[in-house]
Amino acid sequence: MISGMAAVTSTSPDPFCKAALPGCNFADAFAVTVPQPAIDPARVMTLAFATPPGWVSGLMTVRNAVMGRLGYKAPPLRRGFPVLQSGRDFVLSGLDDGHLDFRALVRVSPSATGGSHIVLTTAVRTRNRFGRAYLAVILPFHRLIVRSMLRRAARQIG
């Protein structure tokens, strides 16, 4: 439990996120319900991505160091991704890179208990062998990271 809230659970990826990245090779989604009604999806996106847990920033630093040794110019550590589209109940952000394209969608809907149901969907489209290899290596970490970031955002909301 998260301060009286349901735990972060795996759920079906939002079709809108997958449609925003035609040909995506991977998509997953995690959900949490918070007691507060009418949560702004942009706030959730900011809380989830702009302030990652310290261990996530540490992993990204290690990733960049390893990638640099392989001759790949590692991207700077990001505190969020550019917003591509938004609406009353969602925010879609993402980034296209040489080896893969990434999308993240936060969708907020009313919960049955009067709070807010938050779903964070991520989708990836690989562009080449390097992108496919990179995705295979980071996938186990990705799931831990996304769950942790959504859990942290829910705690900050509640």
C-alpha positions in Angstrom: 0.0 0.0 0.0 1.1 3.6 -0.7 -0.1 5.7 2.2 -3.6 4.3 1.9 -3.5 4.0 -1.9 -3.4 0.9 -4.0 -0.1 -0.4 -5.1 1.3 0.3 -8.6 0.1 -2.5 -10.8 0.7 -3.6 -14.4 -2.1 -2.9 -16.8 -2.7 -2.8 -20.6 -0.9 -0.1 -22.6 -3.0 2.8 -23.7 -3.8 2.4 -27.4 -3.3 6.2 -27.9 0.3 5.9 -26.8 1.0 3.0 -29.2 -0.8 4.8 -32.0 1.5 7.9 -31.4 4.5 5.6 -32.2 3.5 3.5 -35.3 5.5 0.3 -35.5 6.4 0.3 -31.8 8.4 -2.7 -30.7 7.5 -2.5 -27.1 4.8 -1.0 -24.9 3.9 -1.4 -21.2 1.8 0.4 -18.7 1.5 0.7 -14.9 -1.4 2.2 -12.9 -2.1 3.5 -9.5 -5.1 5.1 -7.8 -4.8 8.1 -5.6 -7.6 9.5 -3.3 -7.4 13.0 -4.7 -9.9 13.7 -7.5 -9.2 15.6 -10.7 -5.4 15.3 -10.7 -3.7 17.2 -13.5 -1.8 14.8 -15.8 0.9 17.3 -16.5 1.6 17.4 -12.7 1.9 13.6 -12.7 4.2 13.7 -15.7 6.4 16.3 -14.0 6.5 14.4 -10.6 7.3 11.1 -12.3 10.0 12.2 -14.7 11.4 15.5 -13.5 12.4 14.2 -10.1 13.5 10.6 -10.5 14.7 8.7 -7.4 18.5 9.0 -6.8 19.2 5.4 -7.7 17.6 6.0 -11.1 19.8 9.0 -11.8 22.8 6.8 -10.7 21.8 4.1 -13.2 21.5 6.7 -16.0 25.0 8.0 -15.1 26.4 4.5 -15.4 24.5 3.9 -18.6 26.1 7.1 -20.1 29.6 6.1 -19.0 29.2 2.6 -20.6 27.7 4.0 -23.8 30.5 6.5 -24.1 33.1 3.7 -23.9 31.3 2.0 -26.7 31.7 5.1 -28.9 28.1 6.2 -28.5 27.6 9.8 -27.6 25.4 9.4 -24.5 22.6 11.9 -24.1 22.6 14.3 -21.2 20.6 13.2 -18.1 17.1 14.5 -18.6 14.6 15.8 -16.2 11.6 14.9 -18.3 10.8 14.7 -22.0 9.4 17.2 -24.4 5.6 17.4 -24.4 4.2 16.3 -27.8 0.5 16.5 -27.1 -1.8 17.2 -24.2 -5.5 17.3 -23.4 -7.7 17.5 -20.3 -7.0 14.0 -19.2 -3.6 13.1 -20.7 -0.1 14.3 -21.5 2.1 12.6 -24.2 5.8 13.2 -24.1 8.6 11.7 -26.0 11.9 11.8 -27.8 13.3 10.4 -31.0 16.9 9.3 -31.1 19.2 7.6 -33.6 18.7 4.1 -32.1 15.2 4.3 -30.7 12.1 6.5 -30.3 10.3 6.8 -26.9 6.9 7.9 -25.9 5.4 8.3 -22.4 1.7 8.9 -21.8 0.1 9.8 -18.5 -3.7 9.5 -18.5 -5.8 10.4 -15.5 -9.5 9.3 -15.1 -11.9 9.3 -12.2 -11.7 6.2 -10.0 -14.7 4.3 -8.6 -13.8 5.6 -5.1 -13.9 9.3 -6.1 -10.1 9.7 -6.5 -8.0 9.5 -9.6 -6.8 6.5 -11.6 -3.4 7.2 -13.1 -2.0 5.1 -16.0 1.6 5.6 -17.2 2.2 4.0 -20.6 5.6 3.8 -22.3 6.2 2.8 -25.9 9.5 2.2 -27.8 10.2 1.9 -31.4 13.7 0.6 -32.2 15.5 1.9 -35.3 18.4 -0.5 -35.7 20.3 -3.5 -34.2 21.8 -1.2 -31.6 18.4 0.0 -30.5 17.1 -3.6 -30.2 20.1 -4.6 -28.2 19.8 -1.6 -26.0 16.1 -2.2 -25.3 16.8 -5.9 -24.4 19.5 -4.8 -21.9 17.5 -2.0 -20.2 14.1 -3.7 -20.2 14.3 -5.3 -16.7 15.5 -1.9 -15.3 12.9 0.0 -17.2 10.1 -1.9 -15.4 11.6 -1.2 -12.0 12.2 2.4 -12.9 8.7 3.2 -14.2 7.1 1.5 -11.3 9.3 3.4 -8.9 8.7 6.7 -10.6 4.9 6.3 -10.7 4.9 5.2 -7.0 7.0 8.3 -6.1 4.6 10.6 -8.0 1.6 9.0 -6.3 3.2 9.6 -2.9 3.9 13.2 -3.7 0.3 13.7 -4.9 -1.1 12.1 -1.8 
